[in-house]
Amino acid sequence: MNAENKLSKLDVATGINPTCLLHEPCFLNEDESWELLQKKASPTESSADSEINAHMEKLGREMVTQCGGLPLAIIVLGGLLVTKPTLSEWKMVHQNLNSYLKRGRNLGEYGRVHEVLALNYQDLPYQVKPCFLRLGNFLEDSKIPARKLYELWAAEGFLPVESYDGGEAESIMDVGQCYLGELDHRYMVQVQVEESTGRHAGISSSSKVASTYVMRRLSVFVDSKVESYFPPKNEQASHVRSLLLFGGKSKWQPTRQHLWSALKLICSDFKMLRVLDLEGFCLGIKPLKAVRNLVHLRYLSFRKSDLQVLPSSVSHLKYLQTLDLRVDFSTYLALPDVIWKLENSRHLYLPPSHKNTNSLKLGSLKKLETLKNFDSRVSHVEDILKLTKLQNLGAIISVDFSYLRGIINYLTISPNHIRESSFLIYYEFCSDVELRLLEQLLGCHHIRKLHLNGHIKKLPEYSHFSSSLTHLHFAWTGLKEDPMKTLDKLPRLHSLILYEKAYVGKEICCSSQGFPKLESLSLQKLPNLMEWKLEPGAMPNLLNLKIVAREKLTMFPDGLTFMRKIKELSIGDMPIAFTSKVLVGNGGEDFHKVQHIPSIGILDTMKWQPPPRAEIKGKNQNESKSHFPDAGEYKLNISARVNGDPGPAGFGGLVRDGQGVWQYGYMGNIGRSTTIEAHLWSIREGLKIAKTKGITRIKVDIHNIETLQLVQEQIKLNEYKLLVEDCKELMRPIEGTFDIKLNS
């Protein structure tokens, strides 16, 4: 540097923090590399001949040397060699490895890993190769549910057709499990195993997964430019077989108008699609009728989307195998009675909350293997009995005794193919006959998750419980005897919830060594509970504990100190005397019991007081106690729950936003109404407030625009006729003055 140049400048910066030791992972040396390969490939088990083993060791050491000490490359190589037990096969791998590594010589460390992966891929059975390539549609290192992966493989024809035929043929899940096991065996994916069943729960694809075909399979994380991704008359669209679109709740999500334009183009141009996955979008009440054009679809999913009406045209998709309608949990989906026409369906996921003017018929789906969110209040229980190939069942059952006995007999006595099931049952088990029926239900070997909602005279003994139960939820059961004495013996129980007077006694006791596998415990609204005893050694694997609205409980159990694995403690609506005991700032006497827990959340609304109320005169000149906003700017924010001062209807609330503007929103769920009805109710109450104060300018949240347009355009909705008429009447004084602002 020229010292005379006054403009010269030298900056020296370092990212090293002198207060801590920086640990950098090192390459493995030759012996460490060989030791790792031995663990993964176990070559010495292939022969008792020491000379052969010595030759295999020589080959192995030469191969790991070429891996450059990279653990990932060695692990993948071990996954390949573990399928080659003979010396001749090791020689072949050695020869091929030299050839592949020469190709990646100029790519350094990445080249070694990439070429070892390529060699492992080339050695895959031919039918597993496209299954591996399919992983390229997912984000790097993303977690993929195993069941979804099997269904996508089947939709694209990667699983053999024979697996669907009758007789002793394997199911789609069995074949998919076998293929995924092959990839896991070779360390090409990371598999999470469900402990209670031993089956694959999900996978994480390797960060070096081979890239997928360029234009046959597309995954798009959609933003506001969604239309530009799908230009009209796209010549390459006819080649696309799989399209995965991901939305999410970010501010970059496209407007509904732009999204619908893109979907129309997809339905008109991508006519060879076999897979269409729409995840996390606000689709609203407008049915996607054009989906009927995608006649080759095998897989259609609206998971986590706001879809309120399923188009009846879905019945034209005769080849559809998987229909996933698990929309956003707050969305109430209206289903036309056309699903019974999809006779090739193998996997049907109904929405968490749905309705139908007529009963939803499902009995004709003879090939169905998976049925989730079946609801006896919408469909006939007898339909389940007709599904002879059903393997996985999730159902809501609310029926009389005879129907309940029929379904339980079917599950426990009649021969069936069900492997795994979960139930939410609304029923009161009071008489001796009903209690015996409950014992029969609890002993069903394939039930994993069970939610019992209704009075239970007495909880059956432990001997009547299946050891396969992993999740139990009791609500309004009114148990008088401590249920923990029975439940803590269940060997595979992972989650337990006691909610809303599930137990009405004063004391519960969790014995030492009880609940060996429990990871989540929730105790909510148990009004009489005064003492909780937790012996040392109980719940050794508990990760999450939730305590809500137990007003008589005075202290935390001493045994909480010994629960070293717990990660999160949530406390809600508890007396101040209780919560203050864990606050170190208050010198909490129970703080030492919970100080080892990384996350402690306290939600205390018991001491919340509403804002001061203003007295005004209504149109009847009667005093109103509702706290109305001042005249001026006003906002209808119906999409969000507003925990403010209750409005005139009792279910809504008023609160000022960050700019000081009053907004109205509904609190909680409005019965089992649809989203449309909930919006109309809230719009009506919000408009009442506006009319009372003479407000003529209203800001409208994006999620409410479609509902307002229905009102303004006077579309006839017979089901909501009175609500619509009320809203139209209230809107007349301010019609045309709406400031419709699209909030992100």
Secondary structure, DSSP 8 states (H G I E B T S, - for coil): --TT-TT----------TTS---------HHHHHHHHHHHH-GGGG-S-HHHHHHHHHHHHHHHHHTTT-HHHHHHHHHHHTT--SHHHHHHHHHHHHHHHHHTGGGHHHHHHHHHHHHHHHTS-TTTHHHHHGGGGS-TT-EEEHHHHHHHHHHTT-S-GGGGSSTT---HHHHHHHHHHHHHHTTSEEEEE-TTT-SEEEEEE-TT-----TTTEEEEE--TTHHHHS-TT-GGGGG--EEEEE--SSTTS--HHHHHHHHHHHHHH-TT-SEEEEES-EEETS--GGGGG-TT-SEEE-TT-EE-B--GGGGG-TT--EEE----TT--EE--TTGGG-TT-SEEE--SSEE-SS----TT-TT--EEEEEETTTS-THHHHT-TT--EEEEEE---HHHHHHHHHHHHTS-----EEEEEEE--B-SHHHHHHHHHHHT-TTEEEEEEES-BSS---GGGS-TT--EEEEES--B-S-THHHHTT-TT--EEEEESSSB-SSEEEE-TT-STT--EEEEE--TT--EEEE-TTSSTT--EEEEE--TT--S--GGGGG-TT--EEEEES--HHHHGGG-GGGT-TTHHHHTT-SEEEEE--TT--------EE-TTS-EE-S----SS-EEE-TTS---SEE-TTSSEEEEE-TTS-EEEEE-S--TT--HHHHHHHHHHHHHHHHHHHT---EEE-GGGHHHHHHHHTT---GGGHHHHHHHHHHHGGGTT--B-----
